[in-house]
């Protein structure tokens, strides 16, 4: 029975570690990721449009 008590703490820590990693990975993306990417793309497009317009002298 000593081997069971020796193995329990590492197994418990491994389970919690895997759980923490899963939570981190799940919170890094998702539905908000697409919205954030769209917002960044729109902001970059506005900046690029402003640069091109100022280079042509339109502004």
Buried (B, 14 or more C-beta within 10 A) or exposed (E): EEEEEEEEEEEEEEEEEEEEEEEEEEEEEEEEEEEEEEEEEEEEEEEEEEEEEEEEEEE
